Amino acid sequence: MTERRFAKRYRAVDGALAALSPESGRVGQIRNISLHGLAFRYIADESPKADLPGTVKLQIMFAGQGVWLEGVSVKWVADIDIPPDSSFSRIPLRQTSLQFTTLTNAQKKRLQEFIHRYTSGNN
């Protein structure tokens, strides 16, 4: 399999959160992040296969710190089911992968700071 990523991905620490525009209902823990995109897991609702529109807005937050970066335009890349960790888990999880489409210089700087503060190693 050929690696298609343009930038190194970093594993986000617990408390790093992402939220898509309110109508999507997708809020969850960031799994990995780079200067070009991120992936986050969320609890699926009753219709997990609902596709996102072509471009949506994203907020990046850290628990206890509030919104770190908002209004980031992203493009949907993938949304997949995550198998449960154990047979006792009944919570349906999914993972959404997003690509940043356009970032202002201020957003790029803020994103770099977020990666520096709230990631550990690479994915």
N, CA, C and O atoms as a GROMACS GRO file, in nm:
protein
  492
    1MET      N    1   0.083  -0.117   0.000
    1MET     CA    2   0.000   0.000   0.000
    1MET      C    3   0.089   0.125   0.000
    1MET      O    4   0.182   0.134   0.079
    2THR      N    5   0.061   0.219  -0.086
    2THR     CA    6   0.138   0.341  -0.099
    2THR      C    7   0.089   0.446  -0.001
    2THR      O    8  -0.032   0.471   0.010
    3GLU      N    9   0.181   0.508   0.070
    3GLU     CA   10   0.147   0.617   0.162
    3GLU      C   11   0.110   0.740   0.081
    3GLU      O   12   0.188   0.784  -0.004
    4ARG      N   13  -0.009   0.797   0.107
    4ARG     CA   14  -0.056   0.913   0.031
    4ARG      C   15  -0.048   1.043   0.110
    4ARG      O   16  -0.076   1.149   0.055
    5ARG      N   17  -0.010   1.036   0.234
    5ARG     CA   18  -0.005   1.156   0.317
    5ARG      C   19   0.114   1.241   0.280
    5ARG      O   20   0.222   1.191   0.248
    6PHE      N   21   0.093   1.373   0.285
    6PHE     CA   22   0.198   1.468   0.251
    6PHE      C   23   0.274   1.515   0.375
    6PHE      O   24   0.386   1.566   0.363
    7ALA      N   25   0.215   1.498   0.492
    7ALA     CA   26   0.279   1.545   0.614
    7ALA      C   27   0.272   1.436   0.720
    7ALA      O   28   0.179   1.356   0.722
    8LYS      N   29   0.370   1.434   0.807
    8LYS     CA   30   0.376   1.338   0.916
    8LYS      C   31   0.256   1.356   1.009
    8LYS      O   32   0.221   1.469   1.045
    9ARG      N   33   0.195   1.245   1.046
    9ARG     CA   34   0.084   1.248   1.140
    9ARG      C   35   0.136   1.223   1.279
    9ARG      O   36   0.228   1.145   1.300
   10TYR      N   37   0.075   1.292   1.376
   10TYR     CA   38   0.112   1.280   1.516
   10TYR      C   39  -0.006   1.229   1.597
   10TYR      O   40  -0.120   1.267   1.572
   11ARG      N   41   0.022   1.141   1.693
   11ARG     CA   42  -0.082   1.086   1.779
   11ARG      C   43  -0.124   1.192   1.880
   11ARG      O   44  -0.040   1.246   1.953
   12ALA      N   45  -0.252   1.223   1.885
   12ALA     CA   46  -0.304   1.323   1.978
   12ALA      C   47  -0.319   1.263   2.117
   12ALA      O   48  -0.350   1.145   2.132
   13VAL      N   49  -0.296   1.346   2.218
   13VAL     CA   50  -0.312   1.301   2.356
   13VAL      C   51  -0.460   1.309   2.394
   13VAL      O   52  -0.538   1.377   2.328
   14ASP      N   53  -0.498   1.238   2.501
   14ASP     CA   54  -0.637   1.242   2.549
   14ASP      C   55  -0.674   1.386   2.581
   14ASP      O   56  -0.597   1.459   2.642
   15GLY      N   57  -0.792   1.424   2.540
   15GLY     CA   58  -0.840   1.559   2.563
   15GLY      C   59  -0.837   1.646   2.439
   15GLY      O   60  -0.896   1.754   2.437
   16ALA      N   61  -0.769   1.599   2.333
   16ALA     CA   62  -0.767   1.670   2.206
   16ALA      C   63  -0.895   1.633   2.132
   16ALA      O   64  -0.918   1.516   2.101
   17LEU      N   65  -0.979   1.733   2.102
   17LEU     CA   66  -1.112   1.708   2.047
   17LEU      C   67  -1.133   1.783   1.917
   17LEU      O   68  -1.073   1.888   1.892
   18ALA      N   69  -1.220   1.727   1.833
   18ALA     CA   70  -1.261   1.791   1.708
   18ALA      C   71  -1.413   1.789   1.701
   18ALA      O   72  -1.478   1.695   1.747
   19ALA      N   73  -1.469   1.894   1.642
   19ALA     CA   74  -1.614   1.903   1.623
   19ALA      C   75  -1.641   1.960   1.485
   19ALA      O   76  -1.586   2.064   1.446
   20LEU      N   77  -1.726   1.891   1.412
   20LEU     CA   78  -1.767   1.941   1.281
   20LEU      C   79  -1.886   2.034   1.299
   20LEU      O   80  -1.945   2.040   1.407
   21SER      N   81  -1.920   2.108   1.195
   21SER     CA   82  -2.030   2.202   1.200
   21SER      C   83  -2.150   2.140   1.273
   21SER      O   84  -2.176   2.020   1.259
   22PRO      N   85  -2.222   2.220   1.351
   22PRO     CA   86  -2.325   2.167   1.442
   22PRO      C   87  -2.425   2.071   1.379
   22PRO      O   88  -2.468   1.976   1.445
   23GLU      N   89  -2.463   2.092   1.256
   23GLU     CA   90  -2.564   2.004   1.196
   23GLU      C   91  -2.514   1.862   1.173
   23GLU      O   92  -2.596   1.771   1.153
   24SER      N   93  -2.384   1.839   1.175
   24SER     CA   94  -2.333   1.703   1.154
   24SER      C   95  -2.342   1.619   1.280
   24SER      O   96  -2.355   1.497   1.272
   25GLY      N   97  -2.336   1.682   1.398
   25GLY     CA   98  -2.342   1.608   1.523
   25GLY      C   99  -2.218   1.526   1.553
   25GLY      O  100  -2.222   1.437   1.637
   26ARG      N  101  -2.110   1.553   1.487
   26ARG     CA  102  -1.988   1.475   1.506
   26ARG      C  103  -1.887   1.551   1.591
   26ARG      O  104  -1.832   1.653   1.550
   27VAL      N  105  -1.866   1.498   1.711
   27VAL     CA  106  -1.769   1.553   1.805
   27VAL      C  107  -1.696   1.434   1.864
   27VAL      O  108  -1.759   1.336   1.902
   28GLY      N  109  -1.563   1.440   1.872
   28GLY     CA  110  -1.492   1.327   1.928
   28GLY      C  111  -1.345   1.351   1.950
   28GLY      O  112  -1.292   1.459   1.925
   29GLN      N  113  -1.280   1.246   1.998
   29GLN     CA  114  -1.138   1.246   2.031
   29GLN      C  115  -1.054   1.240   1.904
   29GLN      O  116  -1.073   1.153   1.820
   30ILE      N  117  -0.960   1.335   1.892
   30ILE     CA  118  -0.867   1.332   1.778
   30ILE      C  119  -0.771   1.216   1.796
   30ILE      O  120  -0.711   1.201   1.903
   31ARG      N  121  -0.757   1.133   1.695
   31ARG     CA  122  -0.666   1.018   1.699
   31ARG      C  123  -0.528   1.059   1.649
   31ARG      O  124  -0.427   1.030   1.712
   32ASN      N  125  -0.525   1.126   1.534
   32ASN     CA  126  -0.399   1.173   1.480
   32ASN      C  127  -0.423   1.302   1.402
   32ASN      O  128  -0.534   1.330   1.357
   33ILE      N  129  -0.315   1.380   1.389
   33ILE     CA  130  -0.328   1.512   1.327
   33ILE      C  131  -0.198   1.548   1.258
   33ILE      O  132  -0.090   1.507   1.301
   34SER      N  133  -0.209   1.626   1.151
   34SER     CA  134  -0.092   1.676   1.080
   34SER      C  135  -0.124   1.817   1.033
   34SER      O  136  -0.231   1.871   1.064
   35LEU      N  137  -0.033   1.876   0.958
   35LEU     CA  138  -0.058   2.009   0.903
   35LEU      C  139  -0.154   2.003   0.784
   35LEU      O  140  -0.196   2.107   0.733
   36HIS      N  141  -0.189   1.881   0.740
   36HIS     CA  142  -0.277   1.866   0.625
   36HIS      C  143  -0.413   1.806   0.658
   36HIS      O  144  -0.504   1.809   0.575
   37GLY      N  145  -0.429   1.750   0.779
   37GLY     CA  146  -0.557   1.690   0.812
   37GLY      C  147  -0.555   1.620   0.946
   37GLY      O  148  -0.456   1.626   1.019
   38LEU      N  149  -0.666   1.555   0.978
   38LEU     CA  150  -0.677   1.482   1.104
   38LEU      C  151  -0.780   1.372   1.092
   38LEU      O  152  -0.858   1.366   0.998
   39ALA      N  153  -0.778   1.284   1.193
   39ALA     CA  154  -0.880   1.179   1.205
   39ALA      C  155  -0.928   1.182   1.349
   39ALA      O  156  -0.848   1.196   1.442
   40PHE      N  157  -1.060   1.169   1.367
   40PHE     CA  158  -1.114   1.163   1.502
   40PHE      C  159  -1.224   1.059   1.511
   40PHE      O  160  -1.294   1.031   1.414
   41ARG      N  161  -1.239   1.003   1.631
   41ARG     CA  162  -1.343   0.902   1.657
   41ARG      C  163  -1.458   0.966   1.731
   41ARG      O  164  -1.439   1.055   1.814
   42TYR      N  165  -1.578   0.920   1.698
   42TYR     CA  166  -1.697   0.973   1.761
   42TYR      C  167  -1.798   0.861   1.781
   42TYR      O  168  -1.791   0.756   1.717
   43ILE      N  169  -1.894   0.885   1.871
   43ILE     CA  170  -2.002   0.789   1.893
   43ILE      C  171  -2.103   0.809   1.781
   43ILE      O  172  -2.153   0.920   1.760
   44ALA      N  173  -2.132   0.701   1.710
   44ALA     CA  174  -2.222   0.708   1.594
   44ALA      C  175  -2.366   0.722   1.639
   44ALA      O  176  -2.407   0.665   1.740
   45ASP      N  177  -2.442   0.799   1.563
   45ASP     CA  178  -2.585   0.811   1.591
   45ASP      C  179  -2.660   0.700   1.518
   45ASP      O  180  -2.599   0.602   1.475
   46GLU      N  181  -2.789   0.715   1.504
   46GLU     CA  182  -2.869   0.609   1.441
   46GLU      C  183  -2.844   0.597   1.292
   46GLU      O  184  -2.873   0.492   1.233
   47SER      N  185  -2.791   0.700   1.229
   47SER     CA  186  -2.764   0.692   1.085
   47SER      C  187  -2.617   0.726   1.057
   47SER      O  188  -2.587   0.831   1.001
   48PRO      N  189  -2.525   0.635   1.097
   48PRO     CA  190  -2.382   0.666   1.086
   48PRO      C  191  -2.331   0.678   0.944
   48PRO      O  192  -2.224   0.734   0.923
   49LYS      N  193  -2.405   0.628   0.846
   49LYS     CA  194  -2.354   0.631   0.709
   49LYS      C  195  -2.389   0.761   0.636
   49LYS      O  196  -2.358   0.776   0.518
   50ALA      N  197  -2.452   0.854   0.707
   50ALA     CA  198  -2.484   0.982   0.643
   50ALA      C  199  -2.356   1.052   0.603
   50ALA      O  200  -2.269   1.079   0.686
   51ASP      N  201  -2.344   1.082   0.475
   51ASP     CA  202  -2.224   1.147   0.424
   51ASP      C  203  -2.223   1.295   0.459
   51ASP      O  204  -2.328   1.357   0.477
   52LEU      N  205  -2.105   1.347   0.469
   52LEU     CA  206  -2.089   1.490   0.493
   52LEU      C  207  -2.096   1.562   0.359
   52LEU      O  208  -2.067   1.503   0.255
   53PRO      N  209  -2.134   1.689   0.363
   53PRO     CA  210  -2.125   1.767   0.239
   53PRO      C  211  -1.978   1.778   0.198
   53PRO      O  212  -1.889   1.744   0.276
   54GLY      N  213  -1.952   1.824   0.078
   54GLY     CA  214  -1.816   1.831   0.027
   54GLY      C  215  -1.718   1.902   0.118
   54GLY      O  216  -1.608   1.853   0.140
   55THR      N  217  -1.757   2.017   0.173
   55THR     CA  218  -1.671   2.093   0.262
   55THR      C  219  -1.752   2.136   0.383
   55THR      O  220  -1.866   2.181   0.370
   56VAL      N  221  -1.693   2.120   0.500
   56VAL     CA  222  -1.758   2.163   0.625
   56VAL      C  223  -1.656   2.240   0.708
   56VAL      O  224  -1.537   2.245   0.675
   57LYS      N  225  -1.703   2.299   0.816
   57LYS     CA  226  -1.615   2.373   0.907
   57LYS      C  227  -1.584   2.287   1.029
   57LYS      O  228  -1.667   2.208   1.074
   58LEU      N  229  -1.464   2.303   1.080
   58LEU     CA  230  -1.414   2.223   1.191
   58LEU      C  231  -1.367   2.313   1.304
   58LEU      O  232  -1.312   2.421   1.281
   59GLN      N  233  -1.389   2.266   1.427
   59GLN     CA  234  -1.331   2.328   1.544
   59GLN      C  235  -1.236   2.228   1.607
   59GLN      O  236  -1.266   2.108   1.612
   60ILE      N  237  -1.123   2.276   1.654
   60ILE     CA  238  -1.027   2.192   1.725
   60ILE      C  239  -1.019   2.248   1.867
   60ILE      O  240  -1.000   2.368   1.886
   61MET      N  241  -1.033   2.159   1.966
   61MET     CA  242  -1.038   2.202   2.105
   61MET      C  243  -0.946   2.115   2.189
   61MET      O  244  -0.901   2.009   2.146
   62PHE      N  245  -0.919   2.162   2.310
   62PHE     CA  246  -0.853   2.078   2.408
   62PHE      C  247  -0.930   2.093   2.538
   62PHE      O  248  -0.960   2.205   2.581
   63ALA      N  249  -0.963   1.980   2.601
   63ALA     CA  250  -1.043   1.978   2.723
   63ALA      C  251  -0.983   2.072   2.826
   63ALA      O  252  -0.863   2.067   2.854
   64GLY      N  253  -1.065   2.157   2.882
   64GLY     CA  254  -1.020   2.253   2.982
   64GLY      C  255  -0.958   2.379   2.925
   64GLY      O  256  -0.936   2.476   2.997
   65GLN      N  257  -0.928   2.378   2.795
   65GLN     CA  258  -0.866   2.495   2.730
   65GLN      C  259  -0.963   2.567   2.636
   65GLN      O  260  -0.934   2.677   2.589
   66GLY      N  261  -1.078   2.505   2.609
   66GLY     CA  262  -1.175   2.564   2.517
   66GLY      C  263  -1.135   2.543   2.372
   66GLY      O  264  -1.054   2.457   2.339
   67VAL      N  265  -1.196   2.627   2.286
   67VAL     CA  266  -1.170   2.617   2.142
   67VAL      C  267  -1.030   2.669   2.112
   67VAL      O  268  -0.994   2.780   2.152
   68TRP      N  269  -0.953   2.587   2.043
   68TRP     CA  270  -0.816   2.622   2.008
   68TRP      C  271  -0.810   2.684   1.869
   68TRP      O  272  -0.735   2.778   1.844
   69LEU      N  273  -0.890   2.629   1.779
   69LEU     CA  274  -0.891   2.673   1.639
   69LEU      C  275  -1.031   2.650   1.586
   69LEU      O  276  -1.086   2.542   1.604
   70GLU      N  277  -1.090   2.750   1.522
   70GLU     CA  278  -1.226   2.732   1.471
   70GLU      C  279  -1.240   2.784   1.329
   70GLU      O  280  -1.157   2.861   1.280
   71GLY      N  281  -1.348   2.739   1.264
   71GLY     CA  282  -1.376   2.784   1.129
   71GLY      C  283  -1.282   2.729   1.024
   71GLY      O  284  -1.265   2.789   0.918
   72VAL      N  285  -1.221   2.614   1.052
   72VAL     CA  286  -1.127   2.553   0.957
   72VAL      C  287  -1.206   2.478   0.850
   72VAL      O  288  -1.285   2.390   0.882
   73SER      N  289  -1.184   2.512   0.725
   73SER     CA  290  -1.250   2.442   0.615
   73SER      C  291  -1.181   2.308   0.594
   73SER      O  292  -1.059   2.300   0.583
   74VAL      N  293  -1.262   2.202   0.589
   74VAL     CA  294  -1.209   2.068   0.569
   74VAL      C  295  -1.290   1.995   0.463
   74VAL      O  296  -1.406   2.026   0.436
   75LYS      N  297  -1.226   1.897   0.404
   75LYS     CA  298  -1.290   1.810   0.305
   75LYS      C  299  -1.294   1.670   0.363
   75LYS      O  300  -1.195   1.621   0.417
   76TRP      N  301  -1.408   1.606   0.352
   76TRP     CA  302  -1.427   1.470   0.400
   76TRP      C  303  -1.343   1.374   0.315
   76TRP      O  304  -1.345   1.381   0.192
   77VAL      N  305  -1.268   1.285   0.383
   77VAL     CA  306  -1.187   1.185   0.315
   77VAL      C  307  -1.248   1.047   0.335
   77VAL      O  308  -1.264   0.971   0.240
   78ALA      N  309  -1.282   1.014   0.460
   78ALA     CA  310  -1.338   0.881   0.489
   78ALA      C  311  -1.414   0.884   0.621
   78ALA      O  312  -1.391   0.970   0.706
   79ASP      N  313  -1.505   0.790   0.636
   79ASP     CA  314  -1.579   0.771   0.761
   79ASP      C  315  -1.603   0.620   0.772
   79ASP      O  316  -1.678   0.563   0.693
   80ILE      N  317  -1.539   0.557   0.872
   80ILE     CA  318  -1.543   0.411   0.882
   80ILE      C  319  -1.590   0.364   1.018
   80ILE      O  320  -1.578   0.436   1.118
   81ASP      N  321  -1.645   0.242   1.023
   81ASP     CA  322  -1.681   0.178   1.149
   81ASP      C  323  -1.555   0.137   1.222
   81ASP      O  324  -1.457   0.096   1.160
   82ILE      N  325  -1.556   0.149   1.354
   82ILE     CA  326  -1.446   0.104   1.439
   82ILE      C  327  -1.496  -0.017   1.517
   82ILE      O  328  -1.593  -0.006   1.591
   83PRO      N  329  -1.431  -0.132   1.502
   83PRO     CA  330  -1.476  -0.252   1.575
   83PRO      C  331  -1.463  -0.229   1.726
   83PRO      O  332  -1.371  -0.160   1.771
   84PRO      N  333  -1.555  -0.286   1.805
   84PRO     CA  334  -1.546  -0.269   1.950
   84PRO      C  335  -1.420  -0.333   2.006
   84PRO      O  336  -1.369  -0.432   1.954
   85ASP      N  337  -1.369  -0.272   2.117
   85ASP     CA  338  -1.249  -0.325   2.183
   85ASP      C  339  -1.276  -0.458   2.251
   85ASP      O  340  -1.186  -0.540   2.267
   86SER      N  341  -1.401  -0.478   2.292
   86SER     CA  342  -1.437  -0.603   2.359
   86SER      C  343  -1.578  -0.642   2.318
   86SER      O  344  -1.652  -0.561   2.263
   87SER      N  345  -1.614  -0.766   2.346
   87SER     CA  346  -1.748  -0.814   2.310
   87SER      C  347  -1.855  -0.750   2.399
   87SER      O  348  -1.974  -0.760   2.369
   88PHE      N  349  -1.814  -0.686   2.508
   88PHE     CA  350  -1.909  -0.622   2.598
   88PHE      C  351  -1.943  -0.480   2.556
   88PHE      O  352  -2.041  -0.423   2.604
   89SER      N  353  -1.865  -0.424   2.469
   89SER     CA  354  -1.887  -0.286   2.425
   89SER      C  355  -2.001  -0.281   2.324
   89SER      O  356  -1.998  -0.350   2.223
   90ARG      N  357  -2.100  -0.200   2.354
   90ARG     CA  358  -2.215  -0.184   2.264
   90ARG      C  359  -2.222  -0.044   2.205
   90ARG      O  360  -2.318  -0.010   2.136
   91ILE      N  361  -2.121   0.037   2.232
   91ILE     CA  362  -2.122   0.174   2.182
   91ILE      C  363  -2.068   0.174   2.039
   91ILE      O  364  -1.953   0.136   2.016
   92PRO      N  365  -2.151   0.216   1.942
   92PRO     CA  366  -2.105   0.218   1.803
   92PRO      C  367  -2.010   0.335   1.776
   92PRO      O  368  -2.049   0.451   1.787
   93LEU      N  369  -1.885   0.304   1.742
   93LEU     CA  370  -1.786   0.407   1.714
   93LEU      C  371  -1.755   0.413   1.565
   93LEU      O  372  -1.759   0.312   1.494
   94ARG      N  373  -1.725   0.534   1.519
   94ARG     CA  374  -1.681   0.555   1.382
   94ARG      C  375  -1.561   0.649   1.386
   94ARG      O  376  -1.539   0.720   1.484
   95GLN      N  377  -1.484   0.648   1.277
   95GLN     CA  378  -1.372   0.740   1.265
   95GLN      C  379  -1.386   0.818   1.135
   95GLN      O  380  -1.403   0.760   1.028
   96THR      N  381  -1.377   0.949   1.147
   96THR     CA  382  -1.382   1.038   1.032
   96THR      C  383  -1.243   1.091   1.003
   96THR      O  384  -1.172   1.134   1.094
   97SER      N  385  -1.203   1.087   0.877
   97SER     CA  386  -1.075   1.144   0.834
   97SER      C  387  -1.105   1.266   0.749
   97SER      O  388  -1.190   1.263   0.660
   98LEU      N  389  -1.033   1.375   0.777
   98LEU     CA  390  -1.058   1.502   0.710
   98LEU      C  391  -0.929   1.562   0.659
   98LEU      O  392  -0.822   1.543   0.717
   99GLN      N  393  -0.940   1.635   0.549
   99GLN     CA  394  -0.826   1.707   0.493
   99GLN      C  395  -0.854   1.856   0.505
   99GLN      O  396  -0.962   1.902   0.469
  100PHE      N  397  -0.757   1.932   0.557
  100PHE     CA  398  -0.772   2.077   0.562
  100PHE      C  399  -0.766   2.129   0.420
  100PHE      O  400  -0.678   2.090   0.343
  101THR      N  401  -0.859   2.218   0.382
  101THR     CA  402  -0.859   2.267   0.245
  101THR      C  403  -0.783   2.398   0.232
  101THR      O  404  -0.694   2.408   0.148
  102THR      N  405  -0.816   2.496   0.312
  102THR     CA  406  -0.742   2.622   0.310
  102THR      C  407  -0.724   2.670   0.453
  102THR      O  408  -0.819   2.676   0.531
  103LEU      N  409  -0.602   2.703   0.486
  103LEU     CA  410  -0.571   2.756   0.618
  103LEU      C  411  -0.506   2.893   0.601
  103LEU      O  412  -0.420   2.912   0.516
  104THR      N  413  -0.550   2.988   0.682
  104THR     CA  414  -0.484   3.118   0.682
  104THR      C  415  -0.349   3.101   0.752
  104THR      O  416  -0.324   2.999   0.816
  105ASN      N  417  -0.263   3.199   0.738
  105ASN     CA  418  -0.134   3.192   0.807
  105ASN      C  419  -0.153   3.184   0.958
  105ASN      O  420  -0.080   3.111   1.026
  106ALA      N  421  -0.250   3.258   1.010
  106ALA     CA  422  -0.277   3.253   1.154
  106ALA      C  423  -0.326   3.114   1.196
  106ALA      O  424  -0.286   3.064   1.301
  107GLN      N  425  -0.412   3.051   1.114
  107GLN     CA  426  -0.459   2.916   1.145
  107GLN      C  427  -0.345   2.815   1.139
  107GLN      O  428  -0.338   2.725   1.222
  108LYS      N  429  -0.254   2.829   1.041
  108LYS     CA  430  -0.140   2.738   1.031
  108LYS      C  431  -0.053   2.747   1.155
  108LYS      O  432  -0.010   2.646   1.210
  109LYS      N  433  -0.028   2.869   1.200
  109LYS     CA  434   0.055   2.888   1.319
  109LYS      C  435  -0.013   2.827   1.441
  109LYS      O  436   0.052   2.761   1.522
  110ARG      N  437  -0.142   2.850   1.456
  110ARG     CA  438  -0.217   2.796   1.570
  110ARG      C  439  -0.219   2.643   1.564
  110ARG      O  440  -0.208   2.577   1.668
  111LEU      N  441  -0.233   2.587   1.445
  111LEU     CA  442  -0.232   2.442   1.427
  111LEU      C  443  -0.096   2.384   1.465
  111LEU      O  444  -0.089   2.281   1.532
  112GLN      N  445   0.011   2.449   1.424
  112GLN     CA  446   0.146   2.404   1.461
  112GLN      C  447   0.163   2.405   1.613
  112GLN      O  448   0.222   2.313   1.669
  113GLU      N  449   0.112   2.509   1.679
  113GLU     CA  450   0.120   2.516   1.825
  113GLU      C  451   0.041   2.402   1.889
  113GLU      O  452   0.086   2.342   1.987
  114PHE      N  453  -0.078   2.373   1.834
  114PHE     CA  454  -0.161   2.265   1.886
  114PHE      C  455  -0.087   2.132   1.876
  114PHE      O  456  -0.083   2.055   1.972
  115ILE      N  457  -0.029   2.105   1.760
  115ILE     CA  458   0.045   1.981   1.738
  115ILE      C  459   0.162   1.972   1.836
  115ILE      O  460   0.187   1.866   1.893
  116HIS      N  461   0.232   2.080   1.854
  116HIS     CA  462   0.347   2.082   1.946
  116HIS      C  463   0.303   2.053   2.089
  116HIS      O  464   0.371   1.979   2.160
  117ARG      N  465   0.192   2.110   2.133
  117ARG     CA  466   0.147   2.096   2.271
  117ARG      C  467   0.072   1.966   2.300
  117ARG      O  468   0.088   1.908   2.407
  118TYR      N  469  -0.010   1.921   2.206
  118TYR     CA  470  -0.108   1.817   2.236
  118TYR      C  471  -0.093   1.687   2.157
  118TYR      O  472  -0.190   1.616   2.134
  119THR      N  473   0.031   1.658   2.116
  119THR     CA  474   0.056   1.529   2.050
  119THR      C  475   0.177   1.462   2.116
  119THR      O  476   0.258   1.526   2.183
  120SER      N  477   0.185   1.332   2.093
  120SER     CA  478   0.299   1.257   2.149
  120SER      C  479   0.348   1.158   2.043
  120SER      O  480   0.279   1.060   2.015
  121GLY      N  481   0.462   1.182   1.987
  121GLY     CA  482   0.520   1.090   1.889
  121GLY      C  483   0.444   1.090   1.759
  121GLY      O  484   0.363   1.179   1.732
  122ASN      N  485   0.471   0.990   1.678
  122ASN     CA  486   0.402   0.982   1.549
  122ASN      C  487   0.307   0.865   1.547
  122ASN      O  488   0.314   0.777   1.633
  123ASN      N  489   0.219   0.864   1.449
  123ASN     CA  490   0.118   0.759   1.438
  123ASN      C  491   0.164   0.649   1.347
  123ASN      O  492   0.092   0.551   1.326
   0.00000   0.00000   0.00000
